[in-house]
Amino acid sequence: MARTVFKSMLTAVLDRMPDYRCDPAGTVHYETIGVIQGMRKLPATFTPGHKVGAGLDETLDKLQRICDEQELARPVTERKEAAVIW
């Protein structure tokens, strides 16, 4: 499942950045590899595409509204009367 989700995400990102180029000169590898075969830093350049979807501010505002409307931030102890224990 995780591989499928990652592949879908990576495909969507690279579709938006078709001229994506890595800068090998700026690459910084981990000092000790261990199990992870990754890099600490891999600079890249690309041409920004047109905006798709909501921006960060709009997304955060929406999430805050949902939290407020559903009272998700209220402590559980304030809502203990609504708790259903079987």
CYANA upper distance limits for C-alpha pairs under 8 A (distance plus 0.5 A):
  1 MET  CA      5 VAL  CA      6.78
  2 ALA  CA      6 PHE  CA      6.51
  3 ARG  CA      7 LYS  CA      6.49
  4 THR  CA      8 SER  CA      6.65
  5 VAL  CA      9 MET  CA      6.64
  6 PHE  CA     10 LEU  CA      6.49
  7 LYS  CA     11 THR  CA      6.49
  8 SER  CA     12 ALA  CA      6.75
  9 MET  CA     13 VAL  CA      6.74
 10 LEU  CA     14 LEU  CA      6.58
 11 THR  CA     15 ASP  CA      6.49
 12 ALA  CA     16 ARG  CA      7.07
 13 VAL  CA     17 MET  CA      7.02
 14 LEU  CA     18 PRO  CA      6.38
 14 LEU  CA     20 TYR  CA      7.89
 16 ARG  CA     49 GLY  CA      6.86
 17 MET  CA     46 PHE  CA      6.59
 17 MET  CA     47 THR  CA      7.20
 17 MET  CA     48 PRO  CA      7.58
 17 MET  CA     49 GLY  CA      7.63
 18 PRO  CA     46 PHE  CA      8.25
 19 ASP  CA     46 PHE  CA      6.09
 19 ASP  CA     47 THR  CA      7.24
 20 TYR  CA     44 ALA  CA      7.36
 20 TYR  CA     45 THR  CA      6.39
 20 TYR  CA     46 PHE  CA      5.17
 20 TYR  CA     47 THR  CA      8.13
 21 ARG  CA     44 ALA  CA      5.92
 21 ARG  CA     45 THR  CA      5.88
 21 ARG  CA     46 PHE  CA      6.95
 22 CYS  CA     42 LEU  CA      7.25
 22 CYS  CA     43 PRO  CA      6.43
 22 CYS  CA     44 ALA  CA      4.73
 22 CYS  CA     45 THR  CA      7.08
 23 ASP  CA     27 THR  CA      7.33
 23 ASP  CA     42 LEU  CA      7.29
 23 ASP  CA     43 PRO  CA      5.91
 23 ASP  CA     44 ALA  CA      6.05
 23 ASP  CA     45 THR  CA      8.23
 24 PRO  CA     42 LEU  CA      7.72
 24 PRO  CA     43 PRO  CA      8.19
 26 GLY  CA     41 LYS  CA      7.89
 26 GLY  CA     42 LEU  CA      6.90
 26 GLY  CA     43 PRO  CA      6.50
 27 THR  CA     39 MET  CA      7.74
 27 THR  CA     40 ARG  CA      8.24
 27 THR  CA     41 LYS  CA      5.92
 27 THR  CA     42 LEU  CA      5.18
 27 THR  CA     43 PRO  CA      7.12
 28 VAL  CA     39 MET  CA      6.46
 28 VAL  CA     40 ARG  CA      5.97
 28 VAL  CA     41 LYS  CA      5.40
 28 VAL  CA     42 LEU  CA      7.16
 29 HIS  CA     38 GLY  CA      7.43
 29 HIS  CA     39 MET  CA      4.90
 29 HIS  CA     40 ARG  CA      5.97
 29 HIS  CA     41 LYS  CA      7.44
 30 TYR  CA     38 GLY  CA      7.56
 30 TYR  CA     39 MET  CA      6.20
 30 TYR  CA     40 ARG  CA      6.27
 33 ILE  CA     37 GLN  CA      6.62
 33 ILE  CA     38 GLY  CA      8.11
 54 ALA  CA     58 GLU  CA      6.46
 54 ALA  CA     59 THR  CA      6.65
 55 GLY  CA     59 THR  CA      6.65
 56 LEU  CA     60 LEU  CA      6.59
 57 ASP  CA     61 ASP  CA      6.62
 58 GLU  CA     62 LYS  CA      6.70
 59 THR  CA     63 LEU  CA      6.75
 60 LEU  CA     64 GLN  CA      6.59
 61 ASP  CA     65 ARG  CA      6.71
 62 LYS  CA     66 ILE  CA      6.82
 63 LEU  CA     67 CYS  CA      6.71
 64 GLN  CA     68 ASP  CA      6.59
 65 ARG  CA     69 GLU  CA      6.46
 66 ILE  CA     70 GLN  CA      6.50
 67 CYS  CA     71 GLU  CA      6.10
 67 CYS  CA     72 LEU  CA      5.45
 67 CYS  CA     73 ALA  CA      7.06
 68 ASP  CA     72 LEU  CA      7.19
 68 ASP  CA     73 ALA  CA      7.94
 74 ARG  CA     78 GLU  CA      7.30
 74 ARG  CA     79 ARG  CA      8.24
 75 PRO  CA     79 ARG  CA      7.66
 76 VAL  CA     80 LYS  CA      6.67
 79 ARG  CA     83 ALA  CA      7.49
